[in-house]
Amino acid sequence: MTYKEFLELLEELQLDLDSASEALDLEISDIEAWEEEDEIPKSAEKWIKKEKVEFATLNNTNEDNDFEDEENDDLESEDDDDLDINEEEEEEK
C-alpha cells in the first residue's frame, strides 16, 4: 500500500494523521516520511485495514435506520405538542 492510498483510506474513515500516529505510536513526521518510500510499513497497512473493517461493520448496522425513524417520530410528537399548547393559549384568551 502506498502513502497516497493510506491517506485516502484515512480520509474515507474520517481519520487524520493525529489519529494514525496515536494508534501506531509514531510521530506524525515519521508517517509523513513514508511519502518518500514505495510502500508504508506492514504494521500501518494492517492497522488501517482493520479500521476499515470496523468502520464498515459500524455503518452496516440497522441502528442508524431505527434512529432516523425514532427521530422522525419524536419530531412529529413535538409538533403535535406545540399545536396543543398554541390551541390552549388561544382558548384561554
BAZA-503940 format. One record per atom (N, C-alpha, C): atom name; x, y, z; residue number from 1; residue in three letters. Coordinates in nm, 3 decimals, always signed. Layout:
N
<pt atomo="CA" u="X" v="Y" w="Z" num="NUM" residuo="ALA"/>
...
END
This chain:
93
<pt atomo="N" u="+0.085" v="-0.117" w="+0.000" num="1" residuo="MET"/>
<pt atomo="CA" u="+0.000" v="+0.000" w="+0.000" num="1" residuo="MET"/>
<pt atomo="C" u="+0.090" v="+0.124" w="+0.000" num="1" residuo="MET"/>
<pt atomo="N" u="+0.054" v="+0.219" w="-0.083" num="2" residuo="THR"/>
<pt atomo="CA" u="+0.133" v="+0.341" w="-0.092" num="2" residuo="THR"/>
<pt atomo="C" u="+0.087" v="+0.443" w="+0.012" num="2" residuo="THR"/>
<pt atomo="N" u="+0.168" v="+0.543" w="+0.031" num="3" residuo="TYR"/>
<pt atomo="CA" u="+0.133" v="+0.650" w="+0.124" num="3" residuo="TYR"/>
<pt atomo="C" u="+0.005" v="+0.720" w="+0.080" num="3" residuo="TYR"/>
<pt atomo="N" u="-0.008" v="+0.743" w="-0.050" num="4" residuo="LYS"/>
<pt atomo="CA" u="-0.127" v="+0.808" w="-0.103" num="4" residuo="LYS"/>
<pt atomo="C" u="-0.253" v="+0.725" w="-0.073" num="4" residuo="LYS"/>
<pt atomo="N" u="-0.245" v="+0.595" w="-0.093" num="5" residuo="GLU"/>
<pt atomo="CA" u="-0.358" v="+0.507" w="-0.063" num="5" residuo="GLU"/>
<pt atomo="C" u="-0.391" v="+0.510" w="+0.086" num="5" residuo="GLU"/>
<pt atomo="N" u="-0.287" v="+0.516" w="+0.167" num="6" residuo="PHE"/>
<pt atomo="CA" u="-0.305" v="+0.524" w="+0.312" num="6" residuo="PHE"/>
<pt atomo="C" u="-0.382" v="+0.650" w="+0.349" num="6" residuo="PHE"/>
<pt atomo="N" u="-0.341" v="+0.763" w="+0.291" num="7" residuo="LEU"/>
<pt atomo="CA" u="-0.409" v="+0.890" w="+0.318" num="7" residuo="LEU"/>
<pt atomo="C" u="-0.555" v="+0.887" w="+0.271" num="7" residuo="LEU"/>
<pt atomo="N" u="-0.579" v="+0.825" w="+0.157" num="8" residuo="GLU"/>
<pt atomo="CA" u="-0.716" v="+0.814" w="+0.105" num="8" residuo="GLU"/>
<pt atomo="C" u="-0.803" v="+0.732" w="+0.199" num="8" residuo="GLU"/>
<pt atomo="N" u="-0.747" v="+0.624" w="+0.251" num="9" residuo="LEU"/>
<pt atomo="CA" u="-0.823" v="+0.542" w="+0.346" num="9" residuo="LEU"/>
<pt atomo="C" u="-0.849" v="+0.618" w="+0.476" num="9" residuo="LEU"/>
<pt atomo="N" u="-0.751" v="+0.693" w="+0.522" num="10" residuo="LEU"/>
<pt atomo="CA" u="-0.772" v="+0.774" w="+0.642" num="10" residuo="LEU"/>
<pt atomo="C" u="-0.889" v="+0.870" w="+0.620" num="10" residuo="LEU"/>
<pt atomo="N" u="-0.890" v="+0.934" w="+0.505" num="11" residuo="GLU"/>
<pt atomo="CA" u="-0.996" v="+1.029" w="+0.475" num="11" residuo="GLU"/>
<pt atomo="C" u="-1.132" v="+0.958" w="+0.468" num="11" residuo="GLU"/>
<pt atomo="N" u="-1.135" v="+0.843" w="+0.404" num="12" residuo="GLU"/>
<pt atomo="CA" u="-1.258" v="+0.764" w="+0.392" num="12" residuo="GLU"/>
<pt atomo="C" u="-1.312" v="+0.726" w="+0.530" num="12" residuo="GLU"/>
<pt atomo="N" u="-1.221" v="+0.697" w="+0.621" num="13" residuo="LEU"/>
<pt atomo="CA" u="-1.258" v="+0.657" w="+0.757" num="13" residuo="LEU"/>
<pt atomo="C" u="-1.277" v="+0.776" w="+0.850" num="13" residuo="LEU"/>
<pt atomo="N" u="-1.264" v="+0.894" w="+0.794" num="14" residuo="GLN"/>
<pt atomo="CA" u="-1.278" v="+1.019" w="+0.869" num="14" residuo="GLN"/>
<pt atomo="C" u="-1.178" v="+1.026" w="+0.984" num="14" residuo="GLN"/>
<pt atomo="N" u="-1.056" v="+0.984" w="+0.954" num="15" residuo="LEU"/>
<pt atomo="CA" u="-0.946" v="+0.991" w="+1.050" num="15" residuo="LEU"/>
<pt atomo="C" u="-0.841" v="+1.087" w="+0.995" num="15" residuo="LEU"/>
<pt atomo="N" u="-0.748" v="+1.126" w="+1.079" num="16" residuo="ASP"/>
<pt atomo="CA" u="-0.640" v="+1.213" w="+1.035" num="16" residuo="ASP"/>
<pt atomo="C" u="-0.506" v="+1.156" w="+1.079" num="16" residuo="ASP"/>
<pt atomo="N" u="-0.400" v="+1.227" w="+1.044" num="17" residuo="LEU"/>
<pt atomo="CA" u="-0.266" v="+1.178" w="+1.080" num="17" residuo="LEU"/>
<pt atomo="C" u="-0.246" v="+1.172" w="+1.231" num="17" residuo="LEU"/>
<pt atomo="N" u="-0.310" v="+1.261" w="+1.304" num="18" residuo="ASP"/>
<pt atomo="CA" u="-0.300" v="+1.255" w="+1.451" num="18" residuo="ASP"/>
<pt atomo="C" u="-0.353" v="+1.122" w="+1.503" num="18" residuo="ASP"/>
<pt atomo="N" u="-0.469" v="+1.080" w="+1.450" num="19" residuo="SER"/>
<pt atomo="CA" u="-0.527" v="+0.952" w="+1.491" num="19" residuo="SER"/>
<pt atomo="C" u="-0.435" v="+0.836" w="+1.457" num="19" residuo="SER"/>
<pt atomo="N" u="-0.381" v="+0.841" w="+1.336" num="20" residuo="ALA"/>
<pt atomo="CA" u="-0.290" v="+0.734" w="+1.292" num="20" residuo="ALA"/>
<pt atomo="C" u="-0.165" v="+0.731" w="+1.377" num="20" residuo="ALA"/>
<pt atomo="N" u="-0.108" v="+0.847" w="+1.406" num="21" residuo="SER"/>
<pt atomo="CA" u="+0.016" v="+0.849" w="+1.485" num="21" residuo="SER"/>
<pt atomo="C" u="-0.007" v="+0.797" w="+1.626" num="21" residuo="SER"/>
<pt atomo="N" u="-0.123" v="+0.830" w="+1.681" num="22" residuo="GLU"/>
<pt atomo="CA" u="-0.156" v="+0.781" w="+1.816" num="22" residuo="GLU"/>
<pt atomo="C" u="-0.175" v="+0.629" w="+1.814" num="22" residuo="GLU"/>
<pt atomo="N" u="-0.251" v="+0.580" w="+1.717" num="23" residuo="ALA"/>
<pt atomo="CA" u="-0.279" v="+0.436" w="+1.710" num="23" residuo="ALA"/>
<pt atomo="C" u="-0.153" v="+0.355" w="+1.682" num="23" residuo="ALA"/>
<pt atomo="N" u="-0.065" v="+0.409" w="+1.599" num="24" residuo="LEU"/>
<pt atomo="CA" u="+0.057" v="+0.337" w="+1.562" num="24" residuo="LEU"/>
<pt atomo="C" u="+0.175" v="+0.369" w="+1.653" num="24" residuo="LEU"/>
<pt atomo="N" u="+0.154" v="+0.460" w="+1.747" num="25" residuo="ASP"/>
<pt atomo="CA" u="+0.259" v="+0.502" w="+1.840" num="25" residuo="ASP"/>
<pt atomo="C" u="+0.382" v="+0.555" w="+1.766" num="25" residuo="ASP"/>
<pt atomo="N" u="+0.355" v="+0.644" w="+1.670" num="26" residuo="LEU"/>
<pt atomo="CA" u="+0.460" v="+0.706" w="+1.590" num="26" residuo="LEU"/>
<pt atomo="C" u="+0.440" v="+0.857" w="+1.588" num="26" residuo="LEU"/>
<pt atomo="N" u="+0.545" v="+0.928" w="+1.557" num="27" residuo="GLU"/>
<pt atomo="CA" u="+0.535" v="+1.072" w="+1.537" num="27" residuo="GLU"/>
<pt atomo="C" u="+0.475" v="+1.098" w="+1.399" num="27" residuo="GLU"/>
<pt atomo="N" u="+0.403" v="+1.208" w="+1.385" num="28" residuo="ILE"/>
<pt atomo="CA" u="+0.344" v="+1.243" w="+1.256" num="28" residuo="ILE"/>
<pt atomo="C" u="+0.453" v="+1.256" w="+1.150" num="28" residuo="ILE"/>
<pt atomo="N" u="+0.566" v="+1.311" w="+1.187" num="29" residuo="SER"/>
<pt atomo="CA" u="+0.676" v="+1.327" w="+1.091" num="29" residuo="SER"/>
<pt atomo="C" u="+0.725" v="+1.192" w="+1.039" num="29" residuo="SER"/>
<pt atomo="N" u="+0.720" v="+1.088" w="+1.124" num="30" residuo="ASP"/>
<pt atomo="CA" u="+0.758" v="+0.954" w="+1.080" num="30" residuo="ASP"/>
<pt atomo="C" u="+0.660" v="+0.903" w="+0.974" num="30" residuo="ASP"/>
<pt atomo="N" u="+0.532" v="+0.928" w="+0.996" num="31" residuo="ILE"/>
<pt atomo="CA" u="+0.431" v="+0.884" w="+0.900" num="31" residuo="ILE"/>
<pt atomo="C" u="+0.446" v="+0.962" w="+0.769" num="31" residuo="ILE"/>
<pt atomo="N" u="+0.468" v="+1.091" w="+0.780" num="32" residuo="GLU"/>
<pt atomo="CA" u="+0.484" v="+1.173" w="+0.659" num="32" residuo="GLU"/>
<pt atomo="C" u="+0.607" v="+1.131" w="+0.579" num="32" residuo="GLU"/>
<pt atomo="N" u="+0.707" v="+1.075" w="+0.645" num="33" residuo="ALA"/>
<pt atomo="CA" u="+0.828" v="+1.028" w="+0.576" num="33" residuo="ALA"/>
<pt atomo="C" u="+0.799" v="+0.909" w="+0.483" num="33" residuo="ALA"/>
<pt atomo="N" u="+0.687" v="+0.840" w="+0.505" num="34" residuo="TRP"/>
<pt atomo="CA" u="+0.650" v="+0.727" w="+0.420" num="34" residuo="TRP"/>
<pt atomo="C" u="+0.623" v="+0.771" w="+0.276" num="34" residuo="TRP"/>
<pt atomo="N" u="+0.596" v="+0.899" w="+0.257" num="35" residuo="GLU"/>
<pt atomo="CA" u="+0.568" v="+0.950" w="+0.123" num="35" residuo="GLU"/>
<pt atomo="C" u="+0.685" v="+0.925" w="+0.029" num="35" residuo="GLU"/>
<pt atomo="N" u="+0.805" v="+0.925" w="+0.084" num="36" residuo="GLU"/>
<pt atomo="CA" u="+0.926" v="+0.905" w="+0.004" num="36" residuo="GLU"/>
<pt atomo="C" u="+0.952" v="+0.757" w="-0.027" num="36" residuo="GLU"/>
<pt atomo="N" u="+0.881" v="+0.667" w="+0.040" num="37" residuo="GLU"/>
<pt atomo="CA" u="+0.903" v="+0.525" w="+0.023" num="37" residuo="GLU"/>
<pt atomo="C" u="+0.800" v="+0.466" w="-0.074" num="37" residuo="GLU"/>
<pt atomo="N" u="+0.829" v="+0.349" w="-0.128" num="38" residuo="ASP"/>
<pt atomo="CA" u="+0.736" v="+0.283" w="-0.220" num="38" residuo="ASP"/>
<pt atomo="C" u="+0.612" v="+0.231" w="-0.148" num="38" residuo="ASP"/>
<pt atomo="N" u="+0.631" v="+0.180" w="-0.028" num="39" residuo="GLU"/>
<pt atomo="CA" u="+0.520" v="+0.125" w="+0.048" num="39" residuo="GLU"/>
<pt atomo="C" u="+0.528" v="+0.168" w="+0.193" num="39" residuo="GLU"/>
<pt atomo="N" u="+0.411" v="+0.170" w="+0.258" num="40" residuo="ILE"/>
<pt atomo="CA" u="+0.408" v="+0.200" w="+0.401" num="40" residuo="ILE"/>
<pt atomo="C" u="+0.443" v="+0.073" w="+0.477" num="40" residuo="ILE"/>
<pt atomo="N" u="+0.481" v="+0.084" w="+0.604" num="41" residuo="PRO"/>
<pt atomo="CA" u="+0.512" v="-0.036" w="+0.683" num="41" residuo="PRO"/>
<pt atomo="C" u="+0.391" v="-0.129" w="+0.693" num="41" residuo="PRO"/>
<pt atomo="N" u="+0.417" v="-0.257" w="+0.701" num="42" residuo="LYS"/>
<pt atomo="CA" u="+0.310" v="-0.357" w="+0.709" num="42" residuo="LYS"/>
<pt atomo="C" u="+0.221" v="-0.336" w="+0.832" num="42" residuo="LYS"/>
<pt atomo="N" u="+0.281" v="-0.291" w="+0.942" num="43" residuo="SER"/>
<pt atomo="CA" u="+0.200" v="-0.269" w="+1.064" num="43" residuo="SER"/>
<pt atomo="C" u="+0.096" v="-0.160" w="+1.041" num="43" residuo="SER"/>
<pt atomo="N" u="+0.134" v="-0.056" w="+0.966" num="44" residuo="ALA"/>
<pt atomo="CA" u="+0.040" v="+0.052" w="+0.937" num="44" residuo="ALA"/>
<pt atomo="C" u="-0.068" v="+0.004" w="+0.840" num="44" residuo="ALA"/>
<pt atomo="N" u="-0.028" v="-0.075" w="+0.744" num="45" residuo="GLU"/>
<pt atomo="CA" u="-0.124" v="-0.129" w="+0.648" num="45" residuo="GLU"/>
<pt atomo="C" u="-0.226" v="-0.219" w="+0.720" num="45" residuo="GLU"/>
<pt atomo="N" u="-0.175" v="-0.302" w="+0.809" num="46" residuo="LYS"/>
<pt atomo="CA" u="-0.262" v="-0.391" w="+0.886" num="46" residuo="LYS"/>
<pt atomo="C" u="-0.360" v="-0.310" w="+0.971" num="46" residuo="LYS"/>
<pt atomo="N" u="-0.311" v="-0.204" w="+1.036" num="47" residuo="TRP"/>
<pt atomo="CA" u="-0.395" v="-0.121" w="+1.121" num="47" residuo="TRP"/>
<pt atomo="C" u="-0.506" v="-0.052" w="+1.041" num="47" residuo="TRP"/>
<pt atomo="N" u="-0.471" v="+0.008" w="+0.927" num="48" residuo="ILE"/>
<pt atomo="CA" u="-0.570" v="+0.083" w="+0.850" num="48" residuo="ILE"/>
<pt atomo="C" u="-0.675" v="-0.012" w="+0.792" num="48" residuo="ILE"/>
<pt atomo="N" u="-0.635" v="-0.131" w="+0.753" num="49" residuo="LYS"/>
<pt atomo="CA" u="-0.732" v="-0.229" w="+0.702" num="49" residuo="LYS"/>
<pt atomo="C" u="-0.826" v="-0.275" w="+0.812" num="49" residuo="LYS"/>
<pt atomo="N" u="-0.773" v="-0.291" w="+0.932" num="50" residuo="LYS"/>
<pt atomo="CA" u="-0.856" v="-0.329" w="+1.047" num="50" residuo="LYS"/>
<pt atomo="C" u="-0.957" v="-0.217" w="+1.077" num="50" residuo="LYS"/>
<pt atomo="N" u="-0.912" v="-0.094" w="+1.072" num="51" residuo="GLU"/>
<pt atomo="CA" u="-1.001" v="+0.021" w="+1.094" num="51" residuo="GLU"/>
<pt atomo="C" u="-1.111" v="+0.025" w="+0.988" num="51" residuo="GLU"/>
<pt atomo="N" u="-1.075" v="-0.007" w="+0.865" num="52" residuo="LYS"/>
<pt atomo="CA" u="-1.172" v="-0.005" w="+0.756" num="52" residuo="LYS"/>
<pt atomo="C" u="-1.281" v="-0.111" w="+0.779" num="52" residuo="LYS"/>
<pt atomo="N" u="-1.241" v="-0.229" w="+0.824" num="53" residuo="VAL"/>
<pt atomo="CA" u="-1.337" v="-0.336" w="+0.851" num="53" residuo="VAL"/>
<pt atomo="C" u="-1.430" v="-0.294" w="+0.964" num="53" residuo="VAL"/>
<pt atomo="N" u="-1.374" v="-0.236" w="+1.070" num="54" residuo="GLU"/>
<pt atomo="CA" u="-1.455" v="-0.193" w="+1.183" num="54" residuo="GLU"/>
<pt atomo="C" u="-1.550" v="-0.081" w="+1.142" num="54" residuo="GLU"/>
<pt atomo="N" u="-1.503" v="+0.010" w="+1.060" num="55" residuo="PHE"/>
<pt atomo="CA" u="-1.585" v="+0.121" w="+1.011" num="55" residuo="PHE"/>
<pt atomo="C" u="-1.701" v="+0.068" w="+0.928" num="55" residuo="PHE"/>
<pt atomo="N" u="-1.673" v="-0.028" w="+0.841" num="56" residuo="ALA"/>
<pt atomo="CA" u="-1.777" v="-0.087" w="+0.757" num="56" residuo="ALA"/>
<pt atomo="C" u="-1.879" v="-0.160" w="+0.843" num="56" residuo="ALA"/>
<pt atomo="N" u="-1.832" v="-0.231" w="+0.945" num="57" residuo="THR"/>
<pt atomo="CA" u="-1.923" v="-0.303" w="+1.034" num="57" residuo="THR"/>
<pt atomo="C" u="-2.015" v="-0.206" w="+1.107" num="57" residuo="THR"/>
<pt atomo="N" u="-1.961" v="-0.097" w="+1.155" num="58" residuo="LEU"/>
<pt atomo="CA" u="-2.043" v="+0.002" w="+1.224" num="58" residuo="LEU"/>
<pt atomo="C" u="-2.146" v="+0.064" w="+1.132" num="58" residuo="LEU"/>
<pt atomo="N" u="-2.110" v="+0.086" w="+1.008" num="59" residuo="ASN"/>
<pt atomo="CA" u="-2.201" v="+0.150" w="+0.914" num="59" residuo="ASN"/>
<pt atomo="C" u="-2.303" v="+0.055" w="+0.853" num="59" residuo="ASN"/>
<pt atomo="N" u="-2.289" v="-0.074" w="+0.876" num="60" residuo="ASN"/>
<pt atomo="CA" u="-2.381" v="-0.171" w="+0.819" num="60" residuo="ASN"/>
<pt atomo="C" u="-2.486" v="-0.218" w="+0.919" num="60" residuo="ASN"/>
<pt atomo="N" u="-2.496" v="-0.156" w="+1.033" num="61" residuo="THR"/>
<pt atomo="CA" u="-2.597" v="-0.196" w="+1.131" num="61" residuo="THR"/>
<pt atomo="C" u="-2.728" v="-0.127" w="+1.098" num="61" residuo="THR"/>
<pt atomo="N" u="-2.836" v="-0.178" w="+1.153" num="62" residuo="ASN"/>
<pt atomo="CA" u="-2.968" v="-0.118" w="+1.133" num="62" residuo="ASN"/>
<pt atomo="C" u="-2.995" v="-0.008" w="+1.233" num="62" residuo="ASN"/>
<pt atomo="N" u="-2.903" v="+0.014" w="+1.324" num="63" residuo="GLU"/>
<pt atomo="CA" u="-2.923" v="+0.114" w="+1.428" num="63" residuo="GLU"/>
<pt atomo="C" u="-2.948" v="+0.251" w="+1.369" num="63" residuo="GLU"/>
<pt atomo="N" u="-2.878" v="+0.287" w="+1.263" num="64" residuo="ASP"/>
<pt atomo="CA" u="-2.896" v="+0.418" w="+1.203" num="64" residuo="ASP"/>
<pt atomo="C" u="-3.037" v="+0.434" w="+1.148" num="64" residuo="ASP"/>
<pt atomo="N" u="-3.089" v="+0.330" w="+1.084" num="65" residuo="ASN"/>
<pt atomo="CA" u="-3.225" v="+0.336" w="+1.030" num="65" residuo="ASN"/>
<pt atomo="C" u="-3.326" v="+0.354" w="+1.142" num="65" residuo="ASN"/>
<pt atomo="N" u="-3.310" v="+0.278" w="+1.249" num="66" residuo="ASP"/>
<pt atomo="CA" u="-3.401" v="+0.290" w="+1.362" num="66" residuo="ASP"/>
<pt atomo="C" u="-3.392" v="+0.428" w="+1.424" num="66" residuo="ASP"/>
<pt atomo="N" u="-3.272" v="+0.479" w="+1.434" num="67" residuo="PHE"/>
<pt atomo="CA" u="-3.252" v="+0.612" w="+1.493" num="67" residuo="PHE"/>
<pt atomo="C" u="-3.325" v="+0.717" w="+1.411" num="67" residuo="PHE"/>
<pt atomo="N" u="-3.316" v="+0.706" w="+1.280" num="68" residuo="GLU"/>
<pt atomo="CA" u="-3.381" v="+0.802" w="+1.193" num="68" residuo="GLU"/>
<pt atomo="C" u="-3.533" v="+0.796" w="+1.211" num="68" residuo="GLU"/>
<pt atomo="N" u="-3.589" v="+0.677" w="+1.219" num="69" residuo="ASP"/>
<pt atomo="CA" u="-3.732" v="+0.661" w="+1.240" num="69" residuo="ASP"/>
<pt atomo="C" u="-3.774" v="+0.719" w="+1.374" num="69" residuo="ASP"/>
<pt atomo="N" u="-3.696" v="+0.689" w="+1.479" num="70" residuo="GLU"/>
<pt atomo="CA" u="-3.727" v="+0.742" w="+1.611" num="70" residuo="GLU"/>
<pt atomo="C" u="-3.720" v="+0.893" w="+1.612" num="70" residuo="GLU"/>
<pt atomo="N" u="-3.622" v="+0.947" w="+1.542" num="71" residuo="GLU"/>
<pt atomo="CA" u="-3.605" v="+1.092" w="+1.536" num="71" residuo="GLU"/>
<pt atomo="C" u="-3.728" v="+1.155" w="+1.470" num="71" residuo="GLU"/>
<pt atomo="N" u="-3.776" v="+1.096" w="+1.362" num="72" residuo="ASN"/>
<pt atomo="CA" u="-3.895" v="+1.147" w="+1.295" num="72" residuo="ASN"/>
<pt atomo="C" u="-4.017" v="+1.136" w="+1.384" num="72" residuo="ASN"/>
<pt atomo="N" u="-4.030" v="+1.027" w="+1.458" num="73" residuo="ASP"/>
<pt atomo="CA" u="-4.142" v="+1.010" w="+1.550" num="73" residuo="ASP"/>
<pt atomo="C" u="-4.138" v="+1.118" w="+1.657" num="73" residuo="ASP"/>
<pt atomo="N" u="-4.020" v="+1.144" w="+1.710" num="74" residuo="ASP"/>
<pt atomo="CA" u="-4.006" v="+1.247" w="+1.812" num="74" residuo="ASP"/>
<pt atomo="C" u="-4.045" v="+1.384" w="+1.758" num="74" residuo="ASP"/>
<pt atomo="N" u="-4.004" v="+1.414" w="+1.637" num="75" residuo="LEU"/>
<pt atomo="CA" u="-4.036" v="+1.542" w="+1.577" num="75" residuo="LEU"/>
<pt atomo="C" u="-4.187" v="+1.556" w="+1.557" num="75" residuo="LEU"/>
<pt atomo="N" u="-4.251" v="+1.449" w="+1.512" num="76" residuo="GLU"/>
<pt atomo="CA" u="-4.395" v="+1.454" w="+1.493" num="76" residuo="GLU"/>
<pt atomo="C" u="-4.464" v="+1.475" w="+1.627" num="76" residuo="GLU"/>
<pt atomo="N" u="-4.418" v="+1.409" w="+1.731" num="77" residuo="SER"/>
<pt atomo="CA" u="-4.478" v="+1.424" w="+1.862" num="77" residuo="SER"/>
<pt atomo="C" u="-4.460" v="+1.566" w="+1.914" num="77" residuo="SER"/>
<pt atomo="N" u="-4.342" v="+1.621" w="+1.895" num="78" residuo="GLU"/>
<pt atomo="CA" u="-4.317" v="+1.757" w="+1.939" num="78" residuo="GLU"/>
<pt atomo="C" u="-4.406" v="+1.855" w="+1.865" num="78" residuo="GLU"/>
<pt atomo="N" u="-4.423" v="+1.835" w="+1.735" num="79" residuo="ASP"/>
<pt atomo="CA" u="-4.511" v="+1.923" w="+1.658" num="79" residuo="ASP"/>
<pt atomo="C" u="-4.653" v="+1.917" w="+1.710" num="79" residuo="ASP"/>
<pt atomo="N" u="-4.699" v="+1.795" w="+1.742" num="80" residuo="ASP"/>
<pt atomo="CA" u="-4.834" v="+1.779" w="+1.794" num="80" residuo="ASP"/>
<pt atomo="C" u="-4.848" v="+1.852" w="+1.928" num="80" residuo="ASP"/>
<pt atomo="N" u="-4.746" v="+1.839" w="+2.014" num="81" residuo="ASP"/>
<pt atomo="CA" u="-4.750" v="+1.906" w="+2.144" num="81" residuo="ASP"/>
<pt atomo="C" u="-4.754" v="+2.056" w="+2.127" num="81" residuo="ASP"/>
<pt atomo="N" u="-4.676" v="+2.109" w="+2.033" num="82" residuo="ASP"/>
<pt atomo="CA" u="-4.675" v="+2.252" w="+2.008" num="82" residuo="ASP"/>
<pt atomo="C" u="-4.812" v="+2.301" w="+1.964" num="82" residuo="ASP"/>
<pt atomo="N" u="-4.879" v="+2.224" w="+1.883" num="83" residuo="LEU"/>
<pt atomo="CA" u="-5.013" v="+2.261" w="+1.838" num="83" residuo="LEU"/>
<pt atomo="C" u="-5.109" v="+2.267" w="+1.955" num="83" residuo="LEU"/>
<pt atomo="N" u="-5.100" v="+2.169" w="+2.042" num="84" residuo="ASP"/>
<pt atomo="CA" u="-5.189" v="+2.166" w="+2.158" num="84" residuo="ASP"/>
<pt atomo="C" u="-5.164" v="+2.287" w="+2.247" num="84" residuo="ASP"/>
<pt atomo="N" u="-5.041" v="+2.323" w="+2.266" num="85" residuo="ILE"/>
<pt atomo="CA" u="-5.008" v="+2.438" w="+2.351" num="85" residuo="ILE"/>
<pt atomo="C" u="-5.065" v="+2.565" w="+2.290" num="85" residuo="ILE"/>
<pt atomo="N" u="-5.046" v="+2.582" w="+2.161" num="86" residuo="ASN"/>
<pt atomo="CA" u="-5.099" v="+2.701" w="+2.094" num="86" residuo="ASN"/>
<pt atomo="C" u="-5.251" v="+2.706" w="+2.102" num="86" residuo="ASN"/>
<pt atomo="N" u="-5.316" v="+2.593" w="+2.084" num="87" residuo="GLU"/>
<pt atomo="CA" u="-5.461" v="+2.588" w="+2.093" num="87" residuo="GLU"/>
<pt atomo="C" u="-5.508" v="+2.624" w="+2.233" num="87" residuo="GLU"/>
<pt atomo="N" u="-5.439" v="+2.575" w="+2.336" num="88" residuo="GLU"/>
<pt atomo="CA" u="-5.476" v="+2.605" w="+2.474" num="88" residuo="GLU"/>
<pt atomo="C" u="-5.459" v="+2.753" w="+2.502" num="88" residuo="GLU"/>
<pt atomo="N" u="-5.350" v="+2.812" w="+2.450" num="89" residuo="GLU"/>
<pt atomo="CA" u="-5.328" v="+2.955" w="+2.470" num="89" residuo="GLU"/>
<pt atomo="C" u="-5.437" v="+3.037" w="+2.405" num="89" residuo="GLU"/>
<pt atomo="N" u="-5.479" v="+2.997" w="+2.286" num="90" residuo="GLU"/>
<pt atomo="CA" u="-5.585" v="+3.069" w="+2.215" num="90" residuo="GLU"/>
<pt atomo="C" u="-5.717" v="+3.054" w="+2.288" num="90" residuo="GLU"/>
<pt atomo="N" u="-5.743" v="+2.937" w="+2.343" num="91" residuo="GLU"/>
<pt atomo="CA" u="-5.866" v="+2.913" w="+2.416" num="91" residuo="GLU"/>
<pt atomo="C" u="-5.871" v="+2.999" w="+2.543" num="91" residuo="GLU"/>
<pt atomo="N" u="-5.758" v="+3.017" w="+2.609" num="92" residuo="GLU"/>
<pt atomo="CA" u="-5.753" v="+3.097" w="+2.731" num="92" residuo="GLU"/>
<pt atomo="C" u="-5.783" v="+3.243" w="+2.703" num="92" residuo="GLU"/>
<pt atomo="N" u="-5.747" v="+3.292" w="+2.586" num="93" residuo="LYS"/>
<pt atomo="CA" u="-5.771" v="+3.433" w="+2.551" num="93" residuo="LYS"/>
<pt atomo="C" u="-5.917" v="+3.449" w="+2.525" num="93" residuo="LYS"/>
END
